[in-house]
Amino acid sequence: MELYLHFPFCKKKCAYCDFTSYAGCAEATVFSYLTALKREIAFAGKRFAAERIDTVYLGGGTPSLMSPREIESLFKRLKESFPLYAPTEVSVEVNPESATEEVLCAFRDAGVNRVSMGVQSFFDDNLRSVGRVHDAATARAAARRIAGIFDNFSLDIIVGLPYDTPEFVRAETEEAGELAPHVSVYELTLEEGTPLFGAVDEGRVWLPDDDEVAEYMEIAADALAGKGLERYEVSNFAKPGYECRHNRGYWTREAYVGLGAGAHSLVKNDAEGKPLPAQIRFASPKDVNAYIAGVNCVSGFDDVPRAEMSVLSEGEIRAERIMLGLRTREGIDENLLAGRSAGRAEEFFERGEGRVRLTERGLAVMNSVLVELI
């Protein structure tokens, strides 16, 4: 089973962000939140006592804002709560401005063996345009600091930012590939309700169009291949042996439990480890205060209030397997498409050995392909 923990606090919320995150919260709120999170961890440890914990991912928000004492306490609770806690990969997200040596060493000492840092761009104009609180020099220094403490780490880059050009994208992805054994390259998603959406809508900020962004993704893939990083998922590139095991679990629909505000879960087994009649997906409230109150008023994991809950049908499970599997290098079992007409999507497929995979061009237009199939 995969385990995800959410730390929703940031120094400042980025202009494009619609994740569950909050800027400038009081220390008392953070303390109350971490207390509730540790309480939910204890609940989950009892509910999933029969499940082996294979990977752990602490995301945010900005987990690197936690103090060494908070880091030690949180991971101590994890180890104490889950009888079968034996993860092969423990990842944490950090930001450049807070990835200090003290914090990184605290994570390492707590059992973290993989770090993912949000760089987003190595060009200061882009960073300023979307409200990042670090500059490129800080990101470079943080990457080198991480490399001195962790062998396994990843850098995030976003393409489609306001000042992107083909030359910029190639330069920064080549630099990322030189600094880290794993790089994630994401297309900027303009989410309604964010400051960046408002700025674009009012004409104060211009973004590259869809064709330009598709070109940038192809440039990034080519640049990273030149540095020895292979594309193993539509947005993820790694040197051999450095693929993210936790994220692979999502793409192959392994069971996972999300703890914290806004976290999602996919549960397949009962408390004894036996398969449930149907798979269940649920999510915690996004509001921090609602999450804290909900966890503190119950005495067990199954009683924690949920913002969303659904029982998945066989059709929904099949659609998810297609949608998630086609994101990856391995693709999907061709039997998943039995009885479905691929239509125009067929030209973007590679077929062989009972598998269906997207071509490089197919990955570039993946959303259109999925609309055709699902």
N, C-alpha and C positions, 0 to 999 in steps of 0.2 A: 504494500500500500504506500502511496505517496502522501506526504504531509506538507501542507502549506500553512505558513503563519503570516499574518498581515500586521505590519506596523504602519499606521496611516498618517504619520506626522512628517511634515516637511518644513524646512526653513522658509521656503517660499513656493507657492504653487505656480508651475509653469503655465504660460499663456495657452498652450494646446491641451492641457491635461484635463481629462474628465474622470480620472481614476478616483477611488475612495481615498482621498488625502486631504489633510488640513494643515494650514500654515499658522505658525505663531501661537500654538496652544500652550496654556499654562502648565508648569511642571506638575501641578496637582492633577490636572486632567490626564497627563501622560502616565503618572503614577497609578491613578485609578484604572486606566485602560490596561496597563500591564498586569495589574493585580487581577482584573477580570479575565485577561487572556490566560494567565497561569491557572486560574480556576477552571476555565474551559478546557485547557490542556489536561488537567487532572480528570475531568469528566470523560474526555475522549479516550484517555488511557484505559479507563475501566470499560467503556463501551467497545473499544477495539482491542481488547487484551489478547485476542486470538490472532491478530493481524501483525505480521512482520512489517516494520517500518523500513522501507528500502531507500527512500530519499527524503530529504527535508529541504524546503525552500523558504527562506525568510525574505519577504518582499515588502514593497511599500508604494507610496511614501518613501522615506529615507531611513532605513534601519541603522545606517552609520551615525545617526544622531543619538543613538542610545549610548549610555555611559558604560564603561567596562563592568561596573557592578551590575547594571541592568542586564547586560549580555550574559554574564556568568549565571545570574539568577534564573533567567529565562531558559537557558539550555540545561541547567541543573534540573529544573522542573520537567523538561522533556524526558531526560534520561531516567528520572525517578518514576514517571507516570506510565510509560509504555513498557510492558514486560519484554516485548520482542523488538526493542529499539536497537537496530543494528544497521544503520544507513551506510551505504557505500559512497553516497554523495550528499554533502550538506552545503547548500549554496546560500549566499546572502547578497542582497543588492546594496550597493553603496553609491554615493555621489562624490565627485572629485574633491569638493571643498571640505567634506567631513571625513574623508578616508585617511585619517591620521594614522601614524604608526601605532599609537597606543590603542586605538579602536581596532585596527586590523589584527594586532597581536592578541587582543581580547577575543576576537572571533576565532582566531586560530586555536587558542588555548581552550575554547569552549567546544571545539570539535568541527568547526567549519573547515572545509577543504576546497571550496570553490567560491570565487567572488565574481559578481557581475556588476560592472560599473557603467552608469549612464553618462557617456561622453556627449552624445548627440551630434556634435560637430567639432572639428578642429579649427574652425574659423570664427573669430570673435564677432564679426557682424551677424552671423547666423545665431550665435548664442544670445547676443543682446536682443535680437529681433523676437525671440520667443521667451524671453524672461528667465533664462538660466542664470544662476547666481555665481557660476564659475567662468573663468576664461580658458582659452586653449592651453596656455602655459601651465595652469593649475592641473588640467586634465592629464597632460603629458607627465608631469611630476608625480601625480597620483598613480598613473599606470606603472611607472618604474618602481614606485614604492611597493605596490601590490606584487609586482614580479619578484621583488626581493623577499617576500614572505610566503607567497602562494605560487605553486607550479601551475595550477589550473585556474584560469580566470578568463573573463570575457569582457569585451567592450561593446556598448550599444552605439550605433550611428543611425541618425534619421536622415532620409533623403526626401527632397521636396520642400526644403526650407526656403525662406524668401530669397536668399542670396546664392542659392545653389547654381552651379554651372557644371558642365561635363568635366572641366578641368579640376574644379573644387572637389567634386565627388570622387574622381579617380585619386587625387592626391590624399584625401583624408582616409579613404578606405585602404589604400596602400600603406599609409602610416599605421592605421589600426592593425593591419595584418602583420606588420613588423613588430608591433608592441605586444600582441596577445595571440595565444593559440586558438582563440575562439572569438568570432565577431558576429553580432546580430545586426542586420541592416533592415530597418523598418521604413515603410512609406509613411509620411506624415498623414495622419487622419484628422480632418477638420471636423471637430465635434461641435454641434450646436450648443450654445450656452457658454462656451469658453471665450475668454477675451480675444483669442486669435480669430475665432469665427466672427466676432463682432467687427474686428478691425478689417478683415477681408471683405465682409459684407458691406461695410461703409466705404470701401475703396482706399483705405489708409495703408493696407498691406497687399502686395501682389504675390501670388504663389505660382510655381510652375504648373503647367497643365498636365493632364493625365499621360499624354504621350511623352512629355519630357520626363516625368517621373519614371515611366516604364524604361526609358532610355537610361536613366540614372541607375536603376536596379541592374540593368545589364552591364553597365560600366563597373558597378561595384562588384558584381559576381566575377567579372573578368579580372579585375584588379586583385581580388582576394585569391583567386585561383593562381595567379602569378606569384603569390606569397605562400602557396602550399596549403591554403584553406579550401576544403571541398564543401560544396553546397549539399547539405544533407536534409534541409528543409527549406521551404520557400524563403525564409528570412534569416536562416542560420547557416554559418560557415565555420568549419573547424579543421584543424590538423588532425591526423589519425589519432584516435584515442581520447580526444577532447570534446566529443559530443556531449551535450547536456542530457544526462540520464533522466532527470526530473521532467523536463519538457517532453522527452520521448514518451514518458508515461501518459501524458495528456494526449499525445497524437495517436497512441495505440489504445486509448480508452482504458487504461488501468484505473482501478479504484483510487480515489484520492479524498482526503478530508481537509477542508479549509477551516482554519481557526482564526477568529478576529473579525472586525467590522468589515462587511462587504465580501467576505470570503465565500467561495463556492465549494461544494462537495459533490462527489459521485459515489454512492454507496451501493455495494452489490451483495454484501454478506450480513448476516445477523450477528448478535453478540457472541455466538459460539463459533463463528467463522463459516457457517453454512450458507449457501446461496439463498438470497431472498426470492420470493415469487416474481418480483420485478425490480429493476434497477431504479434508484431514487436519486434525484438531483435536488439540492436545496442551497440556499444562500442566507447568510446572516444579515441583519440590518446594516445599512451603510452608515447611518448616523452613530457617531461614537457614543453619545450619551444613551441612546436607545440600546446599543449593544451592551454597554456596561450594566444598565439596569436589568436587561433581559437575562444576562448570565448570573447576576447576583441574586435573582429572585427564585432560582430553581436549584434542584439538588442532583440533576443528572443530565447527561448529554442529550438524550432524546426529548427532554423537556425545554431545552433552550429555544426561545422564540425565533422563528425564521421569517425572513421577508419574502422568500419565494420557496415553493416546494412543488415538485411534479414527479409523477410516476411515468417512466418512459415506456412508450410502446415499442414493439419490434420494428415498426416502420421508422420511428425516430432514431432508434439505435443504428439501424442500417444506414440511414442518411448521414448520421454522425461519422460512422466508419468510413464512408465514401469521402465526406468533406475533409476529415482530419487526415486520412490516409493519403489522399492525393497531394497533400502539402509536402509529403516526405519523399526522399530518394527511393525508398522501397515501394511506394505506391500501394495499391490495394489488390486483394485477391479478385481475379476477374469474375468470379461467381457473384460478387456483390452487385455487378451490373447486369446480371441475368434478368431478362424480361424488361430491361430499360433500353430505350433507344438513345444512343449517344448523340445522334444528330450531327450538328456542326462541330460538336466537341471532339469528334473522332480524329480530326486532323491534328489535334494537339496531344494525342496519345502515343506512347510506345508500348507495345505488347510483346510479352515473351515469358516463357517458363511459368505460365499461369498467373502472371501479374500484369497490372495496367499502371503505367506511370505517366506523368506529364513530361513533355519535352521542355527544354529551356524556354521556348516560346510559350508553351502552355503555362508554365509557372508565371510568366509575365502577365497573362490574361486569366489567371486562375479563377477570379471571381465570376467572370463571364462563363467559364467552363462549368462551374458549379451550378450556376443558374440554369444552364441547359440540362444538367443531370438530375437536379433535386427539385 
